[in-house]
Amino acid sequence: MLRLVLAVLLRASAVEVTYQGRRFRSHQDPQCRVPFASNAVFRAASFAPRETVDLKTLTNAVEHFESLTGGEVDVEEAAIATAVKKFADEELKLLLLLEATVQANDLPVLADIRDYKGNLVTIQGADSDDCVRILAGEGTSLKASRDHVRKIRQALDGGALATVRHAREALGQTWAVLRARPDGAALEDAASQLSSGLASIEFVEELPKLARETQKINQAYRGLYECQHNLRAEVFTSAIDEVRGQPEWTLLDDDVQTALIGPLKTRADPIQLEDWALTCSACHATVGQMESDLAALSGLKSAALIRLQELAAPEQKVERVRLADYFAGSITSDSAVDEALDRLRADLYKFVAAGARIVLE
């Protein structure tokens, strides 16, 4: 009879049962039946009055649950606890992938997601009366956290990761190229906005700004890259035309011609710059490499011309004459000009007398 009475009191949430160090407050917990299985087990359990949840708290919990989920639940402790635990289980399943995505991409909202996750885990492990009190007292903040996490999830599903990736590229490699340029100062504010936006806890609200400032930096970079690429293509095309215009060009076979101008041709191809790409998909040259190519144009062209002379007349010696060797430093007088020209003239006469072909650099 005593077992029956106490079981009824447990069902009515009037008592709580402690058995083997574990406390049972809800009759819906399957393990709460163990202390009532036999007299021996029953004697090993202890029973204590339980403070019941008042009607006002139950009502507040129901209102918060309806606001949180849009569903309905009976104004009864066990029913409320069961419903809110189910809600916590469903939310935690959704958080697994979201938390992994945020962590893998090092987004600044990881702390918000883990705070929400901690609240859900607390609800999962709480007793039924504690679940009701948590929901009644923290239902508003729990809903705000749930809505914030949903906004993050929707943003990531809607292309936010691509926006972040482009912003980081713009702030990294792209900005590193532009900041050293004379017009880089005009983009300082855009770079600063990207830096603060990528680190902001208001990540979702910052996405439009990130996209806008990224576009500014990307457009400036594309303008610089296209200008450098087109300039390089123009001057190297001119160099190729100069090599092809030599009388000896027609004496070479097609495959020899192709190999001869190969180093020039690779730098004269038209640009193929895809959206958000940092380099041309054909040559893969960076801005710095293209500047080096422009500086090396004279040497590459001279090397092609000398090789052309060697292939066309292998028995004839070819001499390379660098004008900079004769006009080194600054020239400040007529006598210095005459002296440099005299040395140049003497060497040219000597090479011609020796029967050599001369290529000026």
Backbone hydrogen bonds in HBPLUS format (Angstrom, degrees):
<---DONOR---> <-ACCEPTOR-->    atom                        ^
c    i                          cat <-CA-CA->   ^        H-A-AA   ^      H-
h    n   atom  resd res      DA  || num        DHA   H-A  angle D-A-AA Bond
n    s   type  num  typ     dist DA aas  dist angle  dist       angle   num
A0005-VAL N   A0001-MET O   2.91 MM   4  6.21 158.6  1.96 151.4 157.1     1
A0006-LEU N   A0002-LEU O   2.96 MM   4  6.14 169.5  1.97 154.5 157.0     2
A0007-ALA N   A0003-ARG O   2.94 MM   4  6.04 148.7  2.04 141.4 150.4     3
A0008-VAL N   A0004-LEU O   3.00 MM   4  6.24 152.9  2.07 146.2 153.1     4
A0009-LEU N   A0005-VAL O   2.91 MM   4  6.25 155.4  1.97 148.0 155.4     5
A0010-LEU N   A0006-LEU O   2.85 MM   4  6.08 150.1  1.94 144.5 152.4     6
A0011-ARG N   A0007-ALA O   2.93 MM   4  6.16 156.3  1.99 143.3 150.0     7
A0012-ALA N   A0008-VAL O   2.91 MM   4  6.18 135.9  2.10 139.7 152.3     8
A0014-ALA N   A0009-LEU O   2.81 MM   5  5.12 166.5  1.83 160.8 156.7     9
A0013-SER N   A0010-LEU O   2.97 MM   3  4.94 160.0  2.01 105.4 110.3    10
A0050-ARG N   A0014-ALA O   2.90 MM  36  5.31 158.2  1.95 137.2 131.5    11
A0016-GLU N   A0048-ALA O   2.89 MM  32  5.55 152.1  1.97 156.1 165.3    12
A0048-ALA N   A0016-GLU O   3.10 MM  32  5.55 156.1  2.16 153.3 160.1    13
A0017-VAL N   A0024-PHE O   2.92 MM   7  5.04 160.9  1.95 149.5 152.2    14
A0024-PHE N   A0017-VAL O   2.61 MM   7  5.04 165.0  1.63 159.7 164.9    15
A0018-THR N   A0046-SER O   2.89 MM  28  5.23 163.0  1.92 152.2 155.5    16
A0046-SER N   A0018-THR O   2.96 MM  28  5.23 162.7  1.99 149.5 155.3    17
A0019-TYR N   A0022-ARG O   2.83 MM   3  5.34 161.7  1.86 154.3 156.0    18
A0022-ARG N   A0019-TYR O   3.02 MM   3  5.34 162.9  2.05 112.9 117.9    19
A0029-ASP N   A0026-SER O   3.32 MM   3  5.76 168.3  2.33 110.3 113.8    20
A0032-CYS N   A0029-ASP O   2.96 MM   3  5.57 159.5  2.01 120.2 126.7    21
A0033-ARG N   A0030-PRO O   3.43 MM   3  6.17 172.0  2.44 116.7 119.0    22
A0034-VAL N   A0031-GLN O   3.20 MM   3  5.68 156.9  2.26 111.8 118.0    23
A0036-PHE N   A0033-ARG O   3.05 MM   3  5.44 147.6  2.16 111.6 121.5    24
A0037-ALA N   A0034-VAL O   3.04 MM   3  5.23 168.2  2.05 119.8 120.8    25
A0042-PHE N   A0038-SER O   2.86 MM   4  5.96 154.1  1.93 146.4 155.1    26
A0043-ARG N   A0039-ASN O   2.88 MM   4  6.07 153.3  1.95 149.3 154.4    27
A0044-ALA N   A0041-VAL O   3.08 MM   3  5.15 130.1  2.34  96.3 109.8    28
A0045-ALA N   A0042-PHE O   3.22 MM   3  5.36 150.8  2.31 101.5 110.0    29
A0058-LEU N   A0054-ASP O   3.10 MM   4  6.42 160.7  2.14 151.2 157.1    30
A0059-THR N   A0055-LEU O   2.85 MM   4  6.06 156.7  1.90 149.8 156.2    31
A0060-ASN N   A0056-LYS O   2.91 MM   4  6.17 161.0  1.94 150.4 155.2    32
A0061-ALA N   A0057-THR O   2.91 MM   4  6.10 157.4  1.97 148.5 155.1    33
A0062-VAL N   A0058-LEU O   2.99 MM   4  6.25 155.2  2.06 147.4 153.6    34
A0063-GLU N   A0059-THR O   3.00 MM   4  6.28 160.6  2.03 150.8 155.8    35
A0064-HIS N   A0060-ASN O   2.96 MM   4  6.20 160.4  2.00 151.1 156.2    36
A0065-PHE N   A0061-ALA O   2.89 MM   4  6.06 149.8  1.98 144.5 153.5    37
A0066-GLU N   A0062-VAL O   2.95 MM   4  6.19 160.5  1.99 151.7 156.1    38
A0067-SER N   A0063-GLU O   2.98 MM   4  6.22 152.9  2.06 143.5 151.3    39
A0068-LEU N   A0064-HIS O   2.80 MM   4  5.90 145.4  1.92 141.6 151.5    40
A0069-THR N   A0065-PHE O   2.89 MM   4  5.99 162.9  1.92 155.0 157.9    41
A0070-GLY N   A0066-GLU O   2.71 MM   4  4.67 137.4  1.89 122.3 134.8    42
A0076-GLU N   A0074-ASP O   2.81 MM   2  5.43 134.1  2.02 105.8  91.2    43
A0080-ILE N   A0076-GLU O   2.95 MM   4  6.14 164.2  1.97 164.7 169.8    44
A0081-ALA N   A0077-GLU O   2.93 MM   4  6.12 168.7  1.94 157.9 161.1    45
A0082-THR N   A0078-ALA O   2.93 MM   4  6.06 161.8  1.97 148.7 153.8    46
A0083-ALA N   A0079-ALA O   3.02 MM   4  6.17 160.0  2.06 145.3 150.8    47
A0084-VAL N   A0080-ILE O   2.91 MM   4  6.14 165.4  1.93 157.1 160.7    48
A0085-LYS N   A0081-ALA O   2.98 MM   4  6.03 152.4  2.05 146.4 153.8    49
A0086-LYS N   A0082-THR O   3.06 MM   4  6.23 151.4  2.14 142.3 149.9    50
A0087-PHE N   A0083-ALA O   3.00 MM   4  6.31 152.8  2.08 143.7 151.4    51
A0088-ALA N   A0084-VAL O   2.95 MM   4  6.19 153.8  2.02 140.6 147.5    52
A0089-ASP N   A0085-LYS O   2.91 MM   4  6.19 155.6  1.97 147.7 153.9    53
A0090-GLU N   A0086-LYS O   3.05 MM   4  6.31 163.5  2.08 151.6 154.9    54
A0091-GLU N   A0087-PHE O   2.99 MM   4  6.21 161.6  2.02 152.3 157.5    55
A0092-LEU N   A0088-ALA O   2.95 MM   4  6.08 156.6  2.00 148.8 155.0    56
A0093-LYS N   A0089-ASP O   3.17 MM   4  6.42 151.3  2.26 146.1 152.8    57
A0094-LEU N   A0090-GLU O   3.27 MM   4  6.59 153.0  2.35 143.0 149.7    58
A0095-LEU N   A0091-GLU O   2.95 MM   4  6.20 138.6  2.12 142.1 154.5    59
A0099-GLU N   A0095-LEU O   2.77 MM   4  5.73 168.7  1.79 154.9 157.7    60
A0100-ALA N   A0096-LEU O   3.15 MM   4  6.32 158.9  2.20 144.1 150.0    61
A0101-THR N   A0097-LEU O   2.93 MM   4  6.12 156.7  1.98 149.6 155.9    62
A0102-VAL N   A0098-LEU O   2.93 MM   4  6.15 167.0  1.95 155.9 159.1    63
A0103-GLN N   A0099-GLU O   2.94 MM   4  6.03 160.6  1.98 147.5 153.2    64
A0104-ALA N   A0100-ALA O   2.89 MM   4  5.96 160.4  1.93 145.5 151.4    65
A0105-ASN N   A0101-THR O   3.09 MM   4  6.21 145.4  2.21 143.2 151.5    66
A0107-LEU N   A0102-VAL O   3.09 MM   5  5.32 169.2  2.10 150.2 153.7    67
A0106-ASP N   A0103-GLN O   3.18 MM   3  4.98 161.2  2.22 100.3 105.7    68
A0113-ILE N   A0109-VAL O   3.21 MM   4  6.55 160.2  2.25 153.4 158.3    69
A0114-ARG N   A0110-LEU O   2.98 MM   4  6.22 158.5  2.03 152.1 158.2    70
A0115-ASP N   A0111-ALA O   2.93 MM   4  6.09 147.4  2.04 145.3 154.0    71
A0116-TYR N   A0112-ASP O   3.10 MM   4  6.34 162.4  2.13 147.6 151.7    72
A0117-LYS N   A0113-ILE O   2.87 MM   4  6.08 154.0  1.93 144.0 152.4    73
A0118-GLY N   A0114-ARG O   2.85 MM   4  5.99 152.1  1.93 141.1 148.0    74
A0119-ASN N   A0115-ASP O   3.11 MM   4  6.46 150.9  2.20 146.1 153.0    75
A0120-LEU N   A0116-TYR O   3.08 MM   4  6.40 155.9  2.14 148.6 154.9    76
A0121-VAL N   A0117-LYS O   2.93 MM   4  6.19 157.6  1.98 152.9 159.1    77
A0122-THR N   A0118-GLY O   3.01 MM   4  6.17 152.4  2.09 142.8 150.2    78
A0123-ILE N   A0119-ASN O   3.07 MM   4  6.36 154.5  2.14 144.4 150.6    79
A0124-GLN N   A0120-LEU O   2.93 MM   4  6.23 153.8  2.00 146.8 154.4    80
A0125-GLY N   A0121-VAL O   3.13 MM   4  6.39 152.6  2.21 148.1 153.6    81
A0126-ALA N   A0123-ILE O   3.32 MM   3  5.16 155.2  2.39  98.5 105.7    82
A0131-CYS N   A0127-ASP O   2.83 MM   4  6.11 152.3  1.91 155.5 164.5    83
A0132-VAL N   A0128-SER O   3.10 MM   4  6.39 156.4  2.16 146.3 151.5    84
A0133-ARG N   A0129-ASP O   3.00 MM   4  6.28 158.6  2.04 145.2 151.1    85
A0134-ILE N   A0130-ASP O   2.80 MM   4  5.96 160.3  1.84 151.7 157.2    86
A0135-LEU N   A0131-CYS O   2.97 MM   4  6.13 165.5  1.99 149.0 153.1    87
A0136-ALA N   A0132-VAL O   2.85 MM   4  6.02 155.3  1.91 146.9 154.5    88
A0137-GLY N   A0133-ARG O   2.85 MM   4  5.92 157.1  1.90 147.9 153.8    89
A0138-GLU N   A0134-ILE O   2.71 MM   4  5.51 156.9  1.76 150.3 157.0    90
A0139-GLY N   A0135-LEU O   3.03 MM   4  4.66 116.6  2.44 126.9 127.7    91
A0142-LEU N   A0138-GLU O   2.89 MM   4  6.00 153.1  1.96 152.7 161.4    92
A0143-LYS N   A0139-GLY O   2.96 MM   4  6.12 151.8  2.04 143.6 150.2    93
A0144-ALA N   A0140-THR O   3.00 MM   4  6.32 153.5  2.08 144.9 152.6    94
A0145-SER N   A0141-SER O   2.93 MM   4  6.16 155.9  1.99 145.1 151.2    95
A0146-ARG N   A0142-LEU O   2.90 MM   4  6.11 157.4  1.95 144.3 151.1    96
A0147-ASP N   A0143-LYS O   2.87 MM   4  6.09 161.4  1.90 151.3 155.8    97
A0148-HIS N   A0144-ALA O   2.96 MM   4  6.13 154.7  2.03 144.1 151.2    98
A0149-VAL N   A0145-SER O   2.96 MM   4  6.16 162.2  2.00 152.6 156.8    99
A0150-ARG N   A0146-ARG O   2.99 MM   4  6.20 153.0  2.06 145.5 153.3   100
A0151-LYS N   A0147-ASP O   3.01 MM   4  6.26 150.2  2.10 144.1 151.5   101
A0152-ILE N   A0148-HIS O   3.08 MM   4  6.42 152.6  2.16 145.0 152.4   102
A0153-ARG N   A0149-VAL O   2.93 MM   4  6.23 159.9  1.97 150.2 155.4   103
A0154-GLN N   A0150-ARG O   2.87 MM   4  6.07 165.0  1.89 152.8 156.6   104
A0155-ALA N   A0151-LYS O   2.92 MM   4  6.04 153.4  1.99 143.8 151.3   105
A0156-LEU N   A0152-ILE O   2.98 MM   4  6.23 160.4  2.02 152.1 156.8   106
A0157-ASP N   A0153-ARG O   2.97 MM   4  6.19 152.5  2.05 147.1 155.1   107
A0158-GLY N   A0154-GLN O   2.97 MM   4  6.06 125.0  2.28 134.1 148.3   108
A0158-GLY N   A0155-ALA O   3.05 MM   3  4.96 133.4  2.28  92.3 105.8   109
A0160-ALA N   A0155-ALA O   3.04 MM   5  5.45 147.5  2.14 148.4 147.3   110
A0163-THR N   A0159-GLY O   3.26 MM   4  6.59 156.4  2.32 146.8 153.3   111
A0164-VAL N   A0160-ALA O   2.91 MM   4  6.20 158.7  1.96 153.7 159.0   112
A0165-ARG N   A0161-LEU O   2.88 MM   4  6.07 158.9  1.93 146.4 152.6   113
A0166-HIS N   A0162-ALA O   2.94 MM   4  6.13 165.6  1.96 152.6 155.8   114
A0167-ALA N   A0163-THR O   2.94 MM   4  6.08 154.3  2.01 143.6 151.5   115
A0168-ARG N   A0164-VAL O   2.90 MM   4  6.11 159.2  1.94 152.5 157.2   116
A0169-GLU N   A0165-ARG O   3.01 MM   4  6.24 155.1  2.07 146.3 153.3   117
A0170-ALA N   A0166-HIS O   2.86 MM   4  6.07 157.2  1.92 147.6 154.2   118
A0171-LEU N   A0167-ALA O   2.90 MM   4  6.11 153.2  1.98 146.2 153.5   119
A0172-GLY N   A0168-ARG O   2.87 MM   4  5.90 127.6  2.15 135.9 149.6   120
A0174-THR N   A0169-GLU O   3.23 MM   5  6.35 165.1  2.25 160.2 160.7   121
A0175-TRP N   A0170-ALA O   2.85 MM   5  5.73 130.8  2.10 138.2 151.3   122
A0176-ALA N   A0172-GLY O   3.03 MM   4  6.09 150.0  2.12 148.5 157.7   123
A0177-VAL N   A0173-GLN O   3.28 MM   4  6.56 141.0  2.45 142.8 150.5   124
A0177-VAL N   A0174-THR O   3.16 MM   3  5.46 133.6  2.39 102.1 113.4   125
A0178-LEU N   A0174-THR O   3.15 MM   4  6.49 160.8  2.19 148.6 153.9   126
A0179-ARG N   A0175-TRP O   2.86 MM   4  5.76 163.1  1.89 156.2 158.4   127
A0181-ARG N   A0178-LEU O   2.95 MM   3  5.33 162.1  1.99 115.3 121.1   128
A0184-GLY N   A0181-ARG O   2.98 MM   3  5.08 162.8  2.01 112.0 115.7   129
A0186-ALA N   A0183-ASP O   3.30 MM   3  5.83 145.5  2.42 109.2 116.8   130
A0187-LEU N   A0184-GLY O   2.96 MM   3  5.44 156.7  2.01 113.8 121.4   131
A0188-GLU N   A0185-ALA O   3.23 MM   3  5.23 169.0  2.24 106.1 109.0   132
A0191-ALA N   A0187-LEU O   3.03 MM   4  6.32 160.9  2.07 155.0 159.8   133
A0192-SER N   A0188-GLU O   2.93 MM   4  6.16 153.9  2.00 147.6 155.3   134
A0193-GLN N   A0189-ASP O   2.87 MM   4  6.11 155.3  1.93 149.6 156.1   135
A0194-LEU N   A0190-ALA O   3.02 MM   4  6.28 152.4  2.10 145.3 152.5   136
A0195-SER N   A0191-ALA O   2.99 MM   4  6.21 160.3  2.02 147.8 153.1   137
A0196-SER N   A0192-SER O   3.04 MM   4  6.28 166.0  2.06 153.2 155.8   138
A0197-GLY N   A0193-GLN O   2.90 MM   4  5.92 156.2  1.96 143.6 151.2   139
A0198-LEU N   A0194-LEU O   2.95 MM   4  6.01 161.3  1.98 153.6 156.8   140
A0200-SER N   A0197-GLY O   3.31 MM   3  5.10 156.8  2.36  97.7 104.5   141
A0206-GLU N   A0202-GLU O   3.11 MM   4  6.29 134.0  2.34 146.2 159.5   142
A0206-GLU N   A0203-PHE O   3.09 MM   3  5.14 132.9  2.32  97.4 110.7   143
A0207-LEU N   A0204-VAL O   3.29 MM   3  5.53 159.4  2.34 106.3 112.2   144
A0210-LEU N   A0206-GLU O   2.91 MM   4  6.17 158.5  1.96 158.2 165.4   145
A0211-ALA N   A0207-LEU O   2.97 MM   4  6.21 162.7  2.00 156.9 160.4   146
A0212-ARG N   A0208-PRO O   3.01 MM   4  6.19 157.1  2.06 144.9 151.3   147
A0213-GLU N   A0209-LYS O   2.94 MM   4  6.10 174.4  1.94 160.4 160.9   148
A0214-THR N   A0210-LEU O   2.93 MM   4  5.88 151.9  2.01 143.9 152.5   149
A0215-GLN N   A0211-ALA O   3.09 MM   4  6.18 152.2  2.17 139.9 146.6   150
A0216-LYS N   A0212-ARG O   3.27 MM   4  6.62 149.3  2.37 142.2 149.7   151
A0217-ILE N   A0213-GLU O   3.22 MM   4  6.54 166.0  2.24 151.0 152.6   152
A0218-ASN N   A0214-THR O   2.84 MM   4  6.01 160.6  1.88 153.1 159.7   153
A0219-GLN N   A0215-GLN O   2.90 MM   4  5.95 162.0  1.93 148.2 152.5   154
A0220-ALA N   A0216-LYS O   3.12 MM   4  6.35 158.8  2.17 146.1 151.8   155
A0221-TYR N   A0217-ILE O   2.96 MM   4  6.16 155.9  2.02 147.1 153.9   156
A0222-ARG N   A0218-ASN O   2.87 MM   4  6.10 162.9  1.90 152.6 157.2   157
A0223-GLY N   A0219-GLN O   2.96 MM   4  6.13 156.0  2.02 145.2 151.8   158
A0224-LEU N   A0220-ALA O   3.06 MM   4  6.31 159.3  2.11 145.9 150.9   159
A0225-TYR N   A0221-TYR O   2.79 MM   4  6.01 168.1  1.81 157.6 161.3   160
A0226-GLU N   A0222-ARG O   2.84 MM   4  5.88 170.2  1.85 150.9 154.2   161
A0227-CYS N   A0223-GLY O   3.07 MM   4  6.11 156.2  2.13 140.7 147.6   162
A0228-GLN N   A0224-LEU O   3.00 MM   4  6.23 166.0  2.02 154.3 157.3   163
A0229-HIS N   A0225-TYR O   2.84 MM   4  6.00 163.1  1.86 154.6 160.2   164
A0230-ASN N   A0226-GLU O   2.86 MM   4  5.90 164.5  1.89 148.3 152.8   165
A0231-LEU N   A0227-CYS O   2.98 MM   4  6.09 155.5  2.04 144.9 152.0   166
A0232-ARG N   A0228-GLN O   2.93 MM   4  6.11 161.6  1.97 147.1 152.2   167
A0233-ALA N   A0229-HIS O   2.89 MM   4  6.11 161.0  1.93 149.2 154.8   168
A0234-GLU N   A0230-ASN O   2.91 MM   4  6.07 152.6  1.99 142.8 150.3   169
A0235-VAL N   A0231-LEU O   3.05 MM   4  6.32 170.2  2.06 159.0 159.1   170
A0236-PHE N   A0232-ARG O   3.00 MM   4  6.03 159.4  2.05 150.5 156.7   171
A0237-THR N   A0233-ALA O   2.93 MM   4  5.88 144.9  2.06 137.8 147.2   172
A0238-SER N   A0234-GLU O   3.05 MM   4  6.29 152.7  2.13 143.2 150.5   173
A0239-ALA N   A0235-VAL O   3.00 MM   4  6.25 147.2  2.11 136.6 145.5   174
A0240-ILE N   A0236-PHE O   2.92 MM   4  6.15 153.0  1.99 142.3 149.3   175
A0241-ASP N   A0237-THR O   2.94 MM   4  6.23 159.2  1.99 148.5 154.0   176
A0242-GLU N   A0238-SER O   2.97 MM   4  6.24 147.3  2.08 142.0 151.1   177
A0243-VAL N   A0239-ALA O   2.99 MM   4  6.33 155.3  2.05 149.0 154.9   178
A0244-ARG N   A0240-ILE O   2.87 MM   4  6.13 165.2  1.89 155.6 160.0   179
A0245-GLY N   A0241-ASP O   2.90 MM   4  5.97 128.7  2.16 136.0 149.2   180
A0246-GLN N   A0243-VAL O   3.22 MM   3  5.62 166.8  2.24 111.6 115.5   181
A0249-TRP N   A0246-GLN O   3.06 MM   3  5.52 159.2  2.10 115.4 121.8   182
A0251-LEU N   A0248-GLU O   3.03 MM   3  5.43 153.0  2.11 110.9 119.5   183
A0252-LEU N   A0249-TRP O   3.19 MM   3  5.85 170.0  2.20 120.2 123.3   184
A0257-GLN N   A0253-ASP O   2.93 MM   4  6.20 153.6  2.00 151.4 159.5   185
A0258-THR N   A0254-ASP O   2.92 MM   4  6.20 158.6  1.97 151.5 156.9   186
A0259-ALA N   A0255-ASP O   3.09 MM   4  6.27 159.8  2.13 140.8 145.7   187
A0260-LEU N   A0256-VAL O   2.93 MM   4  6.04 150.6  2.02 144.6 153.1   188
A0261-ILE N   A0257-GLN O   3.20 MM   4  6.46 161.5  2.24 154.7 156.3   189
A0262-GLY N   A0259-ALA O   3.36 MM   3  5.01 156.0  2.42  94.0 100.6   190
A0264-LEU N   A0261-ILE O   3.07 MM   3  5.27 126.0  2.37 103.9 118.2   191
A0265-LYS N   A0261-ILE O   2.74 MM   4  5.89 157.2  1.79 159.7 167.8   192
A0266-THR N   A0262-GLY O   3.11 MM   4  6.25 161.3  2.14 162.2 162.9   193
A0267-ARG N   A0264-LEU O   3.17 MM   3  5.52 143.4  2.31 104.8 115.0   194
A0268-ALA N   A0265-LYS O   3.01 MM   3  5.04 162.0  2.04 107.2 112.8   195
A0281-SER N   A0272-GLN O   2.80 MM   9  5.58 167.7  1.81 158.4 154.2   196
A0277-ALA N   A0274-GLU O   3.11 MM   3  5.28 162.2  2.14 121.8 124.2   197
A0284-HIS N   A0280-CYS O   2.80 MM   4  4.89 140.1  1.95 132.1 144.2   198
A0290-MET N   A0286-THR O   2.99 MM   4  6.28 154.3  2.06 148.8 155.5   199
A0291-GLU N   A0287-VAL O   3.02 MM   4  6.32 152.2  2.10 148.3 155.9   200
A0292-SER N   A0288-GLY O   3.00 MM   4  6.28 149.0  2.09 142.3 151.0   201
A0293-ASP N   A0289-GLN O   2.85 MM   4  6.15 148.4  1.95 143.8 153.0   202
A0294-LEU N   A0290-MET O   2.99 MM   4  6.28 154.8  2.06 146.2 151.9   203
A0295-ALA N   A0291-GLU O   3.09 MM   4  6.35 151.6  2.17 141.6 149.1   204
A0296-ALA N   A0292-SER O   2.91 MM   4  6.13 137.6  2.10 141.8 153.8   205
A0296-ALA N   A0293-ASP O   3.09 MM   3  4.99 124.2  2.42  91.2 106.0   206
A0297-LEU N   A0294-LEU O   3.37 MM   3  5.19 162.6  2.40  98.0 102.9   207
A0300-LEU N   A0296-ALA O   3.02 MM   4  6.23 164.9  2.04 162.3 167.0   208
A0301-LYS N   A0297-LEU O   2.88 MM   4  6.02 165.4  1.90 160.2 164.1   209
A0302-SER N   A0298-SER O   2.98 MM   4  6.10 161.2  2.02 146.5 152.0   210
A0303-ALA N   A0299-GLY O   2.92 MM   4  6.06 155.2  1.98 144.6 151.7   211
A0304-ALA N   A0300-LEU O   3.04 MM   4  6.28 151.4  2.12 142.9 150.1   212
A0305-LEU N   A0301-LYS O   2.94 MM   4  6.25 157.7  1.99 151.0 157.2   213
A0306-ILE N   A0302-SER O   2.87 MM   4  6.07 163.6  1.90 154.0 158.1   214
A0307-ARG N   A0303-ALA O   2.97 MM   4  6.07 159.2  2.01 142.0 148.4   215
A0308-LEU N   A0304-ALA O   2.87 MM   4  6.02 146.5  1.98 140.9 150.7   216
A0309-GLN N   A0305-LEU O   2.99 MM   4  6.31 156.4  2.05 147.5 152.7   217
A0310-GLU N   A0306-ILE O   2.91 MM   4  6.20 158.3  1.95 150.9 157.3   218
A0311-LEU N   A0307-ARG O   2.91 MM   4  6.08 156.3  1.97 148.3 154.0   219
A0312-ALA N   A0308-LEU O   2.94 MM   4  6.07 158.0  1.99 149.6 156.0   220
A0313-ALA N   A0309-GLN O   2.93 MM   4  5.94 156.8  1.98 147.3 153.2   221
A0316-GLN N   A0313-ALA O   3.03 MM   3  5.59 157.9  2.08 118.6 125.3   222
A0357-ARG N   A0317-LYS O   2.78 MM  40  6.24 159.6  1.82 156.3 160.1   223
A0319-GLU N   A0357-ARG O   2.71 MM  38  6.03 166.0  1.73 168.6 173.3   224
A0359-VAL N   A0319-GLU O   2.87 MM  40  6.21 159.5  1.91 166.0 168.6   225
A0321-VAL N   A0359-VAL O   2.92 MM  38  6.12 167.9  1.93 153.2 155.4   226
A0361-GLU N   A0321-VAL O   2.76 MM  40  5.90 151.9  1.84 158.7 153.0   227
A0325-ASP N   A0322-ARG O   3.00 MM   3  5.62 148.8  2.10 113.4 121.8   228
A0326-TYR N   A0323-LEU O   2.98 MM   3  5.43 145.6  2.10 109.6 119.3   229
A0327-PHE N   A0323-LEU O   3.13 MM   4  6.42 136.8  2.33 145.8 158.4   230
A0337-VAL N   A0333-SER O   3.23 MM   4  6.62 152.6  2.31 145.2 152.2   231
A0338-ASP N   A0334-ASP O   2.94 MM   4  6.24 165.8  1.96 153.4 157.0   232
A0339-GLU N   A0335-SER O   2.87 MM   4  6.01 156.1  1.92 144.4 151.4   233
A0340-ALA N   A0336-ALA O   3.05 MM   4  6.21 161.5  2.09 146.1 150.0   234
A0341-LEU N   A0337-VAL O   2.97 MM   4  6.18 166.4  1.99 155.9 159.9   235
A0342-ASP N   A0338-ASP O   2.88 MM   4  5.99 151.0  1.96 146.2 154.4   236
A0343-ARG N   A0339-GLU O   3.10 MM   4  6.36 156.3  2.16 145.8 151.2   237
A0344-LEU N   A0340-ALA O   2.99 MM   4  6.22 161.6  2.02 149.8 155.2   238
A0345-ARG N   A0341-LEU O   2.78 MM   4  5.89 162.3  1.82 148.7 154.0   239
A0346-ALA N   A0342-ASP O   2.96 MM   4  6.06 157.5  2.01 144.8 150.8   240
A0347-ASP N   A0343-ARG O   3.13 MM   4  6.34 161.5  2.16 147.7 151.8   241
A0348-LEU N   A0344-LEU O   2.98 MM   4  6.19 158.9  2.02 151.4 157.7   242
A0349-TYR N   A0345-ARG O   2.98 MM   4  6.14 163.9  2.00 151.0 155.1   243
A0350-LYS N   A0346-ALA O   3.02 MM   4  6.21 151.9  2.10 141.7 149.8   244
A0351-PHE N   A0347-ASP O   2.94 MM   4  6.22 159.0  1.99 152.0 156.2   245
A0352-VAL N   A0348-LEU O   2.98 MM   4  6.16 162.0  2.01 152.7 157.7   246
A0353-ALA N   A0349-TYR O   2.89 MM   4  6.02 156.8  1.95 145.7 152.6   247
A0354-ALA N   A0350-LYS O   3.06 MM   4  6.28 135.0  2.27 136.7 148.5   248
A0356-ALA N   A0351-PHE O   3.00 MM   5  5.46 163.3  2.03 161.7 156.2   249
A0355-GLY N   A0352-VAL O   2.93 MM   3  5.06 157.1  1.98 105.2 112.2   250
